[in-house]
Amino acid sequence: MEKIKYVYYQEGDAWVGWLEAYPDYKSQGMSLEELEENLRDIYAEINTGKIPHIRKIGELALK
């Protein structure tokens, strides 16, 4: 099973979050389980290649 990290927090009654590698694509759910399902949907959409100009987070080694 593939895993990907996500960031989340509770705002009132809703849960808000985004995939760590794709912070531009936020989602929400009324439960943590609903948020996770929405994030899975976003990940699937990103991987279809149909969404143009997806920004990612990289890591730069400094000398």
PDBQT receptor file of N, H, CA, C and O in Angstrom, charges set to zero:
ATOM      1  N   MET A   1       0.839  -1.184   0.000  1.00  0.00    +0.000 N 
ATOM      2  CA  MET A   1       0.000   0.000   0.000  1.00  0.00    +0.000 C 
ATOM      3  C   MET A   1       0.884   1.247   0.000  1.00  0.00    +0.000 C 
ATOM      4  O   MET A   1       1.771   1.393   0.842  1.00  0.00    +0.000 OA
ATOM      5  N   GLU A   2       0.637   2.115  -0.928  1.00  0.00    +0.000 N 
ATOM      6  H   GLU A   2      -0.083   1.997  -1.611  1.00  0.00    +0.000 HD
ATOM      7  CA  GLU A   2       1.366   3.386  -1.025  1.00  0.00    +0.000 C 
ATOM      8  C   GLU A   2       0.824   4.357   0.022  1.00  0.00    +0.000 C 
ATOM      9  O   GLU A   2      -0.376   4.377   0.297  1.00  0.00    +0.000 OA
ATOM     10  N   LYS A   3       1.704   5.149   0.596  1.00  0.00    +0.000 N 
ATOM     11  H   LYS A   3       2.679   5.132   0.373  1.00  0.00    +0.000 HD
ATOM     12  CA  LYS A   3       1.288   6.150   1.582  1.00  0.00    +0.000 C 
ATOM     13  C   LYS A   3       1.831   7.510   1.183  1.00  0.00    +0.000 C 
ATOM     14  O   LYS A   3       2.884   7.617   0.555  1.00  0.00    +0.000 OA
ATOM     15  N   ILE A   4       1.089   8.552   1.559  1.00  0.00    +0.000 N 
ATOM     16  H   ILE A   4       0.234   8.464   2.069  1.00  0.00    +0.000 HD
ATOM     17  CA  ILE A   4       1.516   9.925   1.317  1.00  0.00    +0.000 C 
ATOM     18  C   ILE A   4       1.124  10.740   2.546  1.00  0.00    +0.000 C 
ATOM     19  O   ILE A   4       0.055  10.527   3.120  1.00  0.00    +0.000 OA
ATOM     20  N   LYS A   5       1.975  11.662   2.946  1.00  0.00    +0.000 N 
ATOM     21  H   LYS A   5       2.843  11.835   2.480  1.00  0.00    +0.000 HD
ATOM     22  CA  LYS A   5       1.704  12.476   4.131  1.00  0.00    +0.000 C 
ATOM     23  C   LYS A   5       0.744  13.606   3.797  1.00  0.00    +0.000 C 
ATOM     24  O   LYS A   5       0.725  14.122   2.679  1.00  0.00    +0.000 OA
ATOM     25  N   TYR A   6      -0.057  13.980   4.797  1.00  0.00    +0.000 N 
ATOM     26  H   TYR A   6      -0.042  13.561   5.705  1.00  0.00    +0.000 HD
ATOM     27  CA  TYR A   6      -0.940  15.126   4.639  1.00  0.00    +0.000 C 
ATOM     28  C   TYR A   6      -0.951  15.943   5.920  1.00  0.00    +0.000 C 
ATOM     29  O   TYR A   6      -0.644  15.438   6.999  1.00  0.00    +0.000 OA
ATOM     30  N   VAL A   7      -1.306  17.200   5.787  1.00  0.00    +0.000 N 
ATOM     31  H   VAL A   7      -1.556  17.611   4.910  1.00  0.00    +0.000 HD
ATOM     32  CA  VAL A   7      -1.395  18.151   6.888  1.00  0.00    +0.000 C 
ATOM     33  C   VAL A   7      -2.871  18.417   7.125  1.00  0.00    +0.000 C 
ATOM     34  O   VAL A   7      -3.633  18.567   6.170  1.00  0.00    +0.000 OA
ATOM     35  N   TYR A   8      -3.285  18.477   8.388  1.00  0.00    +0.000 N 
ATOM     36  H   TYR A   8      -2.666  18.355   9.163  1.00  0.00    +0.000 HD
ATOM     37  CA  TYR A   8      -4.702  18.722   8.653  1.00  0.00    +0.000 C 
ATOM     38  C   TYR A   8      -4.893  19.426   9.991  1.00  0.00    +0.000 C 
ATOM     39  O   TYR A   8      -4.024  19.401  10.862  1.00  0.00    +0.000 OA
ATOM     40  N   TYR A   9      -6.048  20.050  10.124  1.00  0.00    +0.000 N 
ATOM     41  H   TYR A   9      -6.754  20.070   9.416  1.00  0.00    +0.000 HD
ATOM     42  CA  TYR A   9      -6.440  20.684  11.377  1.00  0.00    +0.000 C 
ATOM     43  C   TYR A   9      -7.958  20.761  11.425  1.00  0.00    +0.000 C 
ATOM     44  O   TYR A   9      -8.632  20.661  10.400  1.00  0.00    +0.000 OA
ATOM     45  N   GLN A  10      -8.479  20.939  12.617  1.00  0.00    +0.000 N 
ATOM     46  H   GLN A  10      -7.932  21.020  13.450  1.00  0.00    +0.000 HD
ATOM     47  CA  GLN A  10      -9.923  21.070  12.777  1.00  0.00    +0.000 C 
ATOM     48  C   GLN A  10     -10.269  22.544  12.876  1.00  0.00    +0.000 C 
ATOM     49  O   GLN A  10      -9.650  23.300  13.626  1.00  0.00    +0.000 OA
ATOM     50  N   GLU A  11     -11.269  22.934  12.105  1.00  0.00    +0.000 N 
ATOM     51  H   GLU A  11     -11.772  22.321  11.496  1.00  0.00    +0.000 HD
ATOM     52  CA  GLU A  11     -11.753  24.313  12.107  1.00  0.00    +0.000 C 
ATOM     53  C   GLU A  11     -13.254  24.266  12.376  1.00  0.00    +0.000 C 
ATOM     54  O   GLU A  11     -14.043  23.979  11.476  1.00  0.00    +0.000 OA
ATOM     55  N   GLY A  12     -13.640  24.548  13.611  1.00  0.00    +0.000 N 
ATOM     56  H   GLY A  12     -12.999  24.781  14.342  1.00  0.00    +0.000 HD
ATOM     57  CA  GLY A  12     -15.049  24.412  13.982  1.00  0.00    +0.000 C 
ATOM     58  C   GLY A  12     -15.444  22.946  13.910  1.00  0.00    +0.000 C 
ATOM     59  O   GLY A  12     -14.805  22.095  14.527  1.00  0.00    +0.000 OA
ATOM     60  N   ASP A  13     -16.500  22.651  13.155  1.00  0.00    +0.000 N 
ATOM     61  H   ASP A  13     -17.020  23.343  12.653  1.00  0.00    +0.000 HD
ATOM     62  CA  ASP A  13     -16.962  21.273  12.994  1.00  0.00    +0.000 C 
ATOM     63  C   ASP A  13     -16.295  20.556  11.827  1.00  0.00    +0.000 C 
ATOM     64  O   ASP A  13     -16.488  19.352  11.655  1.00  0.00    +0.000 OA
ATOM     65  N   ALA A  14     -15.515  21.269  11.027  1.00  0.00    +0.000 N 
ATOM     66  H   ALA A  14     -15.358  22.247  11.167  1.00  0.00    +0.000 HD
ATOM     67  CA  ALA A  14     -14.929  20.680   9.816  1.00  0.00    +0.000 C 
ATOM     68  C   ALA A  14     -13.446  20.370  10.014  1.00  0.00    +0.000 C 
ATOM     69  O   ALA A  14     -12.774  20.967  10.854  1.00  0.00    +0.000 OA
ATOM     70  N   TRP A  15     -12.961  19.428   9.221  1.00  0.00    +0.000 N 
ATOM     71  H   TRP A  15     -13.507  18.943   8.538  1.00  0.00    +0.000 HD
ATOM     72  CA  TRP A  15     -11.545  19.102   9.147  1.00  0.00    +0.000 C 
ATOM     73  C   TRP A  15     -11.013  19.626   7.821  1.00  0.00    +0.000 C 
ATOM     74  O   TRP A  15     -11.610  19.382   6.773  1.00  0.00    +0.000 OA
ATOM     75  N   VAL A  16      -9.901  20.339   7.860  1.00  0.00    +0.000 N 
ATOM     76  H   VAL A  16      -9.417  20.537   8.712  1.00  0.00    +0.000 HD
ATOM     77  CA  VAL A  16      -9.296  20.934   6.667  1.00  0.00    +0.000 C 
ATOM     78  C   VAL A  16      -7.907  20.322   6.498  1.00  0.00    +0.000 C 
ATOM     79  O   VAL A  16      -7.193  20.112   7.477  1.00  0.00    +0.000 OA
ATOM     80  N   GLY A  17      -7.528  20.038   5.247  1.00  0.00    +0.000 N 
ATOM     81  H   GLY A  17      -8.109  20.209   4.451  1.00  0.00    +0.000 HD
ATOM     82  CA  GLY A  17      -6.207  19.466   5.043  1.00  0.00    +0.000 C 
ATOM     83  C   GLY A  17      -5.759  19.522   3.603  1.00  0.00    +0.000 C 
ATOM     84  O   GLY A  17      -6.522  19.890   2.710  1.00  0.00    +0.000 OA
ATOM     85  N   TRP A  18      -4.488  19.143   3.386  1.00  0.00    +0.000 N 
ATOM     86  H   TRP A  18      -3.868  18.844   4.111  1.00  0.00    +0.000 HD
ATOM     87  CA  TRP A  18      -3.912  19.097   2.044  1.00  0.00    +0.000 C 
ATOM     88  C   TRP A  18      -2.784  18.074   2.059  1.00  0.00    +0.000 C 
ATOM     89  O   TRP A  18      -2.233  17.748   3.110  1.00  0.00    +0.000 OA
ATOM     90  N   LEU A  19      -2.457  17.582   0.887  1.00  0.00    +0.000 N 
ATOM     91  H   LEU A  19      -2.905  17.846   0.033  1.00  0.00    +0.000 HD
ATOM     92  CA  LEU A  19      -1.344  16.654   0.741  1.00  0.00    +0.000 C 
ATOM     93  C   LEU A  19      -0.052  17.437   0.907  1.00  0.00    +0.000 C 
ATOM     94  O   LEU A  19       0.114  18.494   0.298  1.00  0.00    +0.000 OA
ATOM     95  N   GLU A  20       0.853  16.937   1.715  1.00  0.00    +0.000 N 
ATOM     96  H   GLU A  20       0.717  16.079   2.210  1.00  0.00    +0.000 HD
ATOM     97  CA  GLU A  20       2.089  17.662   2.012  1.00  0.00    +0.000 C 
ATOM     98  C   GLU A  20       2.856  18.032   0.740  1.00  0.00    +0.000 C 
ATOM     99  O   GLU A  20       3.430  19.117   0.659  1.00  0.00    +0.000 OA
ATOM    100  N   ALA A  21       2.868  17.155  -0.235  1.00  0.00    +0.000 N 
ATOM    101  H   ALA A  21       2.401  16.273  -0.169  1.00  0.00    +0.000 HD
ATOM    102  CA  ALA A  21       3.598  17.410  -1.478  1.00  0.00    +0.000 C 
ATOM    103  C   ALA A  21       2.866  18.367  -2.415  1.00  0.00    +0.000 C 
ATOM    104  O   ALA A  21       3.465  18.889  -3.355  1.00  0.00    +0.000 OA
ATOM    105  N   TYR A  22       1.575  18.600  -2.168  1.00  0.00    +0.000 N 
ATOM    106  H   TYR A  22       1.089  18.176  -1.404  1.00  0.00    +0.000 HD
ATOM    107  CA  TYR A  22       0.758  19.447  -3.049  1.00  0.00    +0.000 C 
ATOM    108  C   TYR A  22      -0.062  20.431  -2.205  1.00  0.00    +0.000 C 
ATOM    109  O   TYR A  22      -1.283  20.295  -2.129  1.00  0.00    +0.000 OA
ATOM    110  N   PRO A  23       0.578  21.408  -1.576  1.00  0.00    +0.000 N 
ATOM    111  CA  PRO A  23      -0.127  22.287  -0.639  1.00  0.00    +0.000 C 
ATOM    112  C   PRO A  23      -1.156  23.217  -1.277  1.00  0.00    +0.000 C 
ATOM    113  O   PRO A  23      -1.954  23.825  -0.563  1.00  0.00    +0.000 OA
ATOM    114  N   ASP A  24      -1.156  23.339  -2.593  1.00  0.00    +0.000 N 
ATOM    115  H   ASP A  24      -0.508  22.845  -3.173  1.00  0.00    +0.000 HD
ATOM    116  CA  ASP A  24      -2.126  24.219  -3.254  1.00  0.00    +0.000 C 
ATOM    117  C   ASP A  24      -3.523  23.615  -3.314  1.00  0.00    +0.000 C 
ATOM    118  O   ASP A  24      -4.488  24.319  -3.613  1.00  0.00    +0.000 OA
ATOM    119  N   TYR A  25      -3.643  22.321  -3.035  1.00  0.00    +0.000 N 
ATOM    120  H   TYR A  25      -2.859  21.749  -2.792  1.00  0.00    +0.000 HD
ATOM    121  CA  TYR A  25      -4.919  21.626  -3.222  1.00  0.00    +0.000 C 
ATOM    122  C   TYR A  25      -5.512  21.248  -1.873  1.00  0.00    +0.000 C 
ATOM    123  O   TYR A  25      -5.346  20.121  -1.406  1.00  0.00    +0.000 OA
ATOM    124  N   LYS A  26      -6.204  22.197  -1.250  1.00  0.00    +0.000 N 
ATOM    125  H   LYS A  26      -6.338  23.113  -1.629  1.00  0.00    +0.000 HD
ATOM    126  CA  LYS A  26      -6.823  21.974   0.050  1.00  0.00    +0.000 C 
ATOM    127  C   LYS A  26      -8.189  21.329  -0.118  1.00  0.00    +0.000 C 
ATOM    128  O   LYS A  26      -8.844  21.468  -1.151  1.00  0.00    +0.000 OA
ATOM    129  N   SER A  27      -8.600  20.620   0.928  1.00  0.00    +0.000 N 
ATOM    130  H   SER A  27      -8.068  20.507   1.767  1.00  0.00    +0.000 HD
ATOM    131  CA  SER A  27      -9.929  20.021   0.946  1.00  0.00    +0.000 C 
ATOM    132  C   SER A  27     -10.446  20.074   2.373  1.00  0.00    +0.000 C 
ATOM    133  O   SER A  27      -9.738  20.484   3.293  1.00  0.00    +0.000 OA
ATOM    134  N   GLN A  28     -11.690  19.653   2.541  1.00  0.00    +0.000 N 
ATOM    135  H   GLN A  28     -12.266  19.320   1.794  1.00  0.00    +0.000 HD
ATOM    136  CA  GLN A  28     -12.274  19.611   3.874  1.00  0.00    +0.000 C 
ATOM    137  C   GLN A  28     -13.275  18.479   3.958  1.00  0.00    +0.000 C 
ATOM    138  O   GLN A  28     -13.710  17.934   2.943  1.00  0.00    +0.000 OA
ATOM    139  N   GLY A  29     -13.632  18.133   5.180  1.00  0.00    +0.000 N 
ATOM    140  H   GLY A  29     -13.278  18.575   6.004  1.00  0.00    +0.000 HD
ATOM    141  CA  GLY A  29     -14.637  17.110   5.414  1.00  0.00    +0.000 C 
ATOM    142  C   GLY A  29     -15.254  17.326   6.780  1.00  0.00    +0.000 C 
ATOM    143  O   GLY A  29     -14.672  17.997   7.631  1.00  0.00    +0.000 OA
ATOM    144  N   MET A  30     -16.419  16.767   6.989  1.00  0.00    +0.000 N 
ATOM    145  H   MET A  30     -16.892  16.222   6.297  1.00  0.00    +0.000 HD
ATOM    146  CA  MET A  30     -17.091  16.902   8.276  1.00  0.00    +0.000 C 
ATOM    147  C   MET A  30     -16.551  15.892   9.296  1.00  0.00    +0.000 C 
ATOM    148  O   MET A  30     -16.864  15.975  10.483  1.00  0.00    +0.000 OA
ATOM    149  N   SER A  31     -15.746  14.947   8.826  1.00  0.00    +0.000 N 
ATOM    150  H   SER A  31     -15.492  14.880   7.861  1.00  0.00    +0.000 HD
ATOM    151  CA  SER A  31     -15.042  14.013   9.702  1.00  0.00    +0.000 C 
ATOM    152  C   SER A  31     -13.638  13.823   9.131  1.00  0.00    +0.000 C 
ATOM    153  O   SER A  31     -13.375  14.159   7.976  1.00  0.00    +0.000 OA
ATOM    154  N   LEU A  32     -12.754  13.288   9.944  1.00  0.00    +0.000 N 
ATOM    155  H   LEU A  32     -12.967  13.015  10.882  1.00  0.00    +0.000 HD
ATOM    156  CA  LEU A  32     -11.401  13.032   9.470  1.00  0.00    +0.000 C 
ATOM    157  C   LEU A  32     -11.421  11.995   8.347  1.00  0.00    +0.000 C 
ATOM    158  O   LEU A  32     -10.637  12.082   7.401  1.00  0.00    +0.000 OA
ATOM    159  N   GLU A  33     -12.315  11.019   8.455  1.00  0.00    +0.000 N 
ATOM    160  H   GLU A  33     -12.951  10.948   9.223  1.00  0.00    +0.000 HD
ATOM    161  CA  GLU A  33     -12.436   9.996   7.411  1.00  0.00    +0.000 C 
ATOM    162  C   GLU A  33     -12.886  10.607   6.088  1.00  0.00    +0.000 C 
ATOM    163  O   GLU A  33     -12.382  10.232   5.029  1.00  0.00    +0.000 OA
ATOM    164  N   GLU A  34     -13.834  11.548   6.141  1.00  0.00    +0.000 N 
ATOM    165  H   GLU A  34     -14.243  11.853   7.002  1.00  0.00    +0.000 HD
ATOM    166  CA  GLU A  34     -14.295  12.212   4.916  1.00  0.00    +0.000 C 
ATOM    167  C   GLU A  34     -13.171  13.049   4.301  1.00  0.00    +0.000 C 
ATOM    168  O   GLU A  34     -12.998  13.058   3.082  1.00  0.00    +0.000 OA
ATOM    169  N   LEU A  35     -12.415  13.746   5.137  1.00  0.00    +0.000 N 
ATOM    170  H   LEU A  35     -12.556  13.738   6.127  1.00  0.00    +0.000 HD
ATOM    171  CA  LEU A  35     -11.274  14.515   4.638  1.00  0.00    +0.000 C 
ATOM    172  C   LEU A  35     -10.274  13.595   3.947  1.00  0.00    +0.000 C 
ATOM    173  O   LEU A  35      -9.790  13.911   2.860  1.00  0.00    +0.000 OA
ATOM    174  N   GLU A  36      -9.961  12.461   4.566  1.00  0.00    +0.000 N 
ATOM    175  H   GLU A  36     -10.354  12.204   5.449  1.00  0.00    +0.000 HD
ATOM    176  CA  GLU A  36      -9.009  11.526   3.965  1.00  0.00    +0.000 C 
ATOM    177  C   GLU A  36      -9.505  11.021   2.616  1.00  0.00    +0.000 C 
ATOM    178  O   GLU A  36      -8.718  10.907   1.676  1.00  0.00    +0.000 OA
ATOM    179  N   GLU A  37     -10.780  10.720   2.506  1.00  0.00    +0.000 N 
ATOM    180  H   GLU A  37     -11.419  10.813   3.270  1.00  0.00    +0.000 HD
ATOM    181  CA  GLU A  37     -11.335  10.270   1.226  1.00  0.00    +0.000 C 
ATOM    182  C   GLU A  37     -11.225  11.373   0.178  1.00  0.00    +0.000 C 
ATOM    183  O   GLU A  37     -10.880  11.102  -0.972  1.00  0.00    +0.000 OA
ATOM    184  N   ASN A  38     -11.515  12.610   0.566  1.00  0.00    +0.000 N 
ATOM    185  H   ASN A  38     -11.795  12.831   1.500  1.00  0.00    +0.000 HD
ATOM    186  CA  ASN A  38     -11.391  13.738  -0.365  1.00  0.00    +0.000 C 
ATOM    187  C   ASN A  38      -9.942  13.925  -0.818  1.00  0.00    +0.000 C 
ATOM    188  O   ASN A  38      -9.691  14.243  -1.981  1.00  0.00    +0.000 OA
ATOM    189  N   LEU A  39      -8.994  13.728   0.093  1.00  0.00    +0.000 N 
ATOM    190  H   LEU A  39      -9.198  13.470   1.037  1.00  0.00    +0.000 HD
ATOM    191  CA  LEU A  39      -7.581  13.850  -0.265  1.00  0.00    +0.000 C 
ATOM    192  C   LEU A  39      -7.151  12.722  -1.201  1.00  0.00    +0.000 C 
ATOM    193  O   LEU A  39      -6.323  12.933  -2.087  1.00  0.00    +0.000 OA
ATOM    194  N   ARG A  40      -7.707  11.529  -1.009  1.00  0.00    +0.000 N 
ATOM    195  H   ARG A  40      -8.379  11.357  -0.289  1.00  0.00    +0.000 HD
ATOM    196  CA  ARG A  40      -7.427  10.429  -1.948  1.00  0.00    +0.000 C 
ATOM    197  C   ARG A  40      -7.929  10.779  -3.344  1.00  0.00    +0.000 C 
ATOM    198  O   ARG A  40      -7.261  10.497  -4.339  1.00  0.00    +0.000 OA
ATOM    199  N   ASP A  41      -9.102  11.391  -3.414  1.00  0.00    +0.000 N 
ATOM    200  H   ASP A  41      -9.645  11.620  -2.606  1.00  0.00    +0.000 HD
ATOM    201  CA  ASP A  41      -9.651  11.816  -4.709  1.00  0.00    +0.000 C 
ATOM    202  C   ASP A  41      -8.746  12.854  -5.375  1.00  0.00    +0.000 C 
ATOM    203  O   ASP A  41      -8.494  12.782  -6.577  1.00  0.00    +0.000 OA
ATOM    204  N   ILE A  42      -8.261  13.815  -4.593  1.00  0.00    +0.000 N 
ATOM    205  H   ILE A  42      -8.466  13.874  -3.616  1.00  0.00    +0.000 HD
ATOM    206  CA  ILE A  42      -7.359  14.837  -5.132  1.00  0.00    +0.000 C 
ATOM    207  C   ILE A  42      -6.086  14.184  -5.658  1.00  0.00    +0.000 C 
ATOM    208  O   ILE A  42      -5.614  14.525  -6.743  1.00  0.00    +0.000 OA
ATOM    209  N   TYR A  43      -5.531  13.250  -4.896  1.00  0.00    +0.000 N 
ATOM    210  H   TYR A  43      -5.914  12.973  -4.015  1.00  0.00    +0.000 HD
ATOM    211  CA  TYR A  43      -4.310  12.561  -5.325  1.00  0.00    +0.000 C 
ATOM    212  C   TYR A  43      -4.536  11.821  -6.641  1.00  0.00    +0.000 C 
ATOM    213  O   TYR A  43      -3.685  11.851  -7.529  1.00  0.00    +0.000 OA
ATOM    214  N   ALA A  44      -5.673  11.165  -6.761  1.00  0.00    +0.000 N 
ATOM    215  H   ALA A  44      -6.365  11.140  -6.040  1.00  0.00    +0.000 HD
ATOM    216  CA  ALA A  44      -5.998  10.446  -7.999  1.00  0.00    +0.000 C 
ATOM    217  C   ALA A  44      -6.098  11.415  -9.173  1.00  0.00    +0.000 C 
ATOM    218  O   ALA A  44      -5.596  11.123 -10.258  1.00  0.00    +0.000 OA
ATOM    219  N   GLU A  45      -6.736  12.558  -8.969  1.00  0.00    +0.000 N 
ATOM    220  H   GLU A  45      -7.144  12.796  -8.087  1.00  0.00    +0.000 HD
ATOM    221  CA  GLU A  45      -6.865  13.566 -10.032  1.00  0.00    +0.000 C 
ATOM    222  C   GLU A  45      -5.496  14.108 -10.448  1.00  0.00    +0.000 C 
ATOM    223  O   GLU A  45      -5.224  14.276 -11.637  1.00  0.00    +0.000 OA
ATOM    224  N   ILE A  46      -4.653  14.377  -9.480  1.00  0.00    +0.000 N 
ATOM    225  H   ILE A  46      -4.874  14.241  -8.514  1.00  0.00    +0.000 HD
ATOM    226  CA  ILE A  46      -3.315  14.891  -9.780  1.00  0.00    +0.000 C 
ATOM    227  C   ILE A  46      -2.545  13.890 -10.634  1.00  0.00    +0.000 C 
ATOM    228  O   ILE A  46      -1.836  14.281 -11.561  1.00  0.00    +0.000 OA
ATOM    229  N   ASN A  47      -2.679  12.622 -10.334  1.00  0.00    +0.000 N 
ATOM    230  H   ASN A  47      -3.255  12.304  -9.581  1.00  0.00    +0.000 HD
ATOM    231  CA  ASN A  47      -1.914  11.591 -11.038  1.00  0.00    +0.000 C 
ATOM    232  C   ASN A  47      -2.472  11.217 -12.400  1.00  0.00    +0.000 C 
ATOM    233  O   ASN A  47      -1.861  10.412 -13.103  1.00  0.00    +0.000 OA
ATOM    234  N   THR A  48      -3.602  11.768 -12.796  1.00  0.00    +0.000 N 
ATOM    235  H   THR A  48      -4.098  12.423 -12.225  1.00  0.00    +0.000 HD
ATOM    236  CA  THR A  48      -4.120  11.506 -14.140  1.00  0.00    +0.000 C 
ATOM    237  C   THR A  48      -3.357  12.310 -15.180  1.00  0.00    +0.000 C 
ATOM    238  O   THR A  48      -3.367  11.970 -16.363  1.00  0.00    +0.000 OA
ATOM    239  N   GLY A  49      -2.689  13.389 -14.738  1.00  0.00    +0.000 N 
ATOM    240  H   GLY A  49      -2.682  13.666 -13.777  1.00  0.00    +0.000 HD
ATOM    241  CA  GLY A  49      -1.976  14.246 -15.673  1.00  0.00    +0.000 C 
ATOM    242  C   GLY A  49      -2.878  15.266 -16.341  1.00  0.00    +0.000 C 
ATOM    243  O   GLY A  49      -2.430  16.014 -17.210  1.00  0.00    +0.000 OA
ATOM    244  N   LYS A  50      -4.134  15.307 -15.949  1.00  0.00    +0.000 N 
ATOM    245  H   LYS A  50      -4.498  14.699 -15.242  1.00  0.00    +0.000 HD
ATOM    246  CA  LYS A  50      -5.097  16.228 -16.563  1.00  0.00    +0.000 C 
ATOM    247  C   LYS A  50      -5.057  17.627 -15.953  1.00  0.00    +0.000 C 
ATOM    248  O   LYS A  50      -5.575  18.580 -16.537  1.00  0.00    +0.000 OA
ATOM    249  N   ILE A  51      -4.440  17.747 -14.778  1.00  0.00    +0.000 N 
ATOM    250  H   ILE A  51      -4.019  16.974 -14.304  1.00  0.00    +0.000 HD
ATOM    251  CA  ILE A  51      -4.347  19.048 -14.123  1.00  0.00    +0.000 C 
ATOM    252  C   ILE A  51      -3.012  19.674 -14.516  1.00  0.00    +0.000 C 
ATOM    253  O   ILE A  51      -1.961  19.123 -14.190  1.00  0.00    +0.000 OA
ATOM    254  N   PRO A  52      -3.029  20.815 -15.212  1.00  0.00    +0.000 N 
ATOM    255  CA  PRO A  52      -1.775  21.423 -15.668  1.00  0.00    +0.000 C 
ATOM    256  C   PRO A  52      -1.080  22.230 -14.568  1.00  0.00    +0.000 C 
ATOM    257  O   PRO A  52      -1.721  22.700 -13.629  1.00  0.00    +0.000 OA
ATOM    258  N   HIS A  53       0.202  22.377 -14.697  1.00  0.00    +0.000 N 
ATOM    259  H   HIS A  53       0.723  21.995 -15.460  1.00  0.00    +0.000 HD
ATOM    260  CA  HIS A  53       1.018  23.287 -13.873  1.00  0.00    +0.000 C 
ATOM    261  C   HIS A  53       0.916  22.995 -12.380  1.00  0.00    +0.000 C 
ATOM    262  O   HIS A  53       0.748  23.913 -11.577  1.00  0.00    +0.000 OA
ATOM    263  N   ILE A  54       1.014  21.746 -12.013  1.00  0.00    +0.000 N 
ATOM    264  H   ILE A  54       1.150  21.000 -12.665  1.00  0.00    +0.000 HD
ATOM    265  CA  ILE A  54       0.956  21.382 -10.600  1.00  0.00    +0.000 C 
ATOM    266  C   ILE A  54       2.277  21.759  -9.937  1.00  0.00    +0.000 C 
ATOM    267  O   ILE A  54       3.349  21.347 -10.381  1.00  0.00    +0.000 OA
ATOM    268  N   ARG A  55       2.186  22.541  -8.879  1.00  0.00    +0.000 N 
ATOM    269  H   ARG A  55       1.316  22.876  -8.518  1.00  0.00    +0.000 HD
ATOM    270  CA  ARG A  55       3.383  22.929  -8.133  1.00  0.00    +0.000 C 
ATOM    271  C   ARG A  55       3.654  21.883  -7.063  1.00  0.00    +0.000 C 
ATOM    272  O   ARG A  55       2.728  21.369  -6.437  1.00  0.00    +0.000 OA
ATOM    273  N   LYS A  56       4.923  21.573  -6.859  1.00  0.00    +0.000 N 
ATOM    274  H   LYS A  56       5.676  21.991  -7.367  1.00  0.00    +0.000 HD
ATOM    275  CA  LYS A  56       5.334  20.594  -5.861  1.00  0.00    +0.000 C 
ATOM    276  C   LYS A  56       6.340  21.231  -4.917  1.00  0.00    +0.000 C 
ATOM    277  O   LYS A  56       6.885  22.300  -5.194  1.00  0.00    +0.000 OA
ATOM    278  N   ILE A  57       6.576  20.564  -3.806  1.00  0.00    +0.000 N 
ATOM    279  H   ILE A  57       6.134  19.696  -3.581  1.00  0.00    +0.000 HD
ATOM    280  CA  ILE A  57       7.597  20.995  -2.860  1.00  0.00    +0.000 C 
ATOM    281  C   ILE A  57       8.826  20.129  -3.083  1.00  0.00    +0.000 C 
ATOM    282  O   ILE A  57       8.724  18.904  -3.135  1.00  0.00    +0.000 OA
ATOM    283  N   GLY A  58       9.988  20.761  -3.215  1.00  0.00    +0.000 N 
ATOM    284  H   GLY A  58      10.071  21.756  -3.172  1.00  0.00    +0.000 HD
ATOM    285  CA  GLY A  58      11.243  20.035  -3.366  1.00  0.00    +0.000 C 
ATOM    286  C   GLY A  58      12.136  20.306  -2.171  1.00  0.00    +0.000 C 
ATOM    287  O   GLY A  58      11.812  21.122  -1.308  1.00  0.00    +0.000 OA
ATOM    288  N   GLU A  59      13.253  19.618  -2.131  1.00  0.00    +0.000 N 
ATOM    289  H   GLU A  59      13.516  18.956  -2.832  1.00  0.00    +0.000 HD
ATOM    290  CA  GLU A  59      14.217  19.824  -1.061  1.00  0.00    +0.000 C 
ATOM    291  C   GLU A  59      15.564  20.144  -1.697  1.00  0.00    +0.000 C 
ATOM    292  O   GLU A  59      16.020  19.434  -2.593  1.00  0.00    +0.000 OA
ATOM    293  N   LEU A  60      16.186  21.195  -1.239  1.00  0.00    +0.000 N 
ATOM    294  H   LEU A  60      15.816  21.772  -0.511  1.00  0.00    +0.000 HD
ATOM    295  CA  LEU A  60      17.442  21.669  -1.791  1.00  0.00    +0.000 C 
ATOM    296  C   LEU A  60      18.557  21.461  -0.770  1.00  0.00    +0.000 C 
ATOM    297  O   LEU A  60      18.453  21.926   0.365  1.00  0.00    +0.000 OA
ATOM    298  N   ALA A  61      19.611  20.771  -1.162  1.00  0.00    +0.000 N 
ATOM    299  H   ALA A  61      19.695  20.393  -2.083  1.00  0.00    +0.000 HD
ATOM    300  CA  ALA A  61      20.768  20.586  -0.289  1.00  0.00    +0.000 C 
ATOM    301  C   ALA A  61      21.650  21.825  -0.387  1.00  0.00    +0.000 C 
ATOM    302  O   ALA A  61      21.979  22.276  -1.484  1.00  0.00    +0.000 OA
ATOM    303  N   LEU A  62      22.028  22.367   0.754  1.00  0.00    +0.000 N 
ATOM    304  H   LEU A  62      21.761  22.000   1.645  1.00  0.00    +0.000 HD
ATOM    305  CA  LEU A  62      22.886  23.551   0.800  1.00  0.00    +0.000 C 
ATOM    306  C   LEU A  62      24.301  23.134   1.151  1.00  0.00    +0.000 C 
ATOM    307  O   LEU A  62      24.513  22.226   1.955  1.00  0.00    +0.000 OA
ATOM    308  N   LYS A  63      25.266  23.805   0.540  1.00  0.00    +0.000 N 
ATOM    309  H   LYS A  63      25.094  24.542  -0.114  1.00  0.00    +0.000 HD
ATOM    310  CA  LYS A  63      26.680  23.476   0.796  1.00  0.00    +0.000 C 
ATOM    311  C   LYS A  63      27.210  24.249   1.961  1.00  0.00    +0.000 C 
ATOM    312  O   LYS A  63      28.378  24.101   2.321  1.00  0.00    +0.000 OA
TER     313      LYS A  63
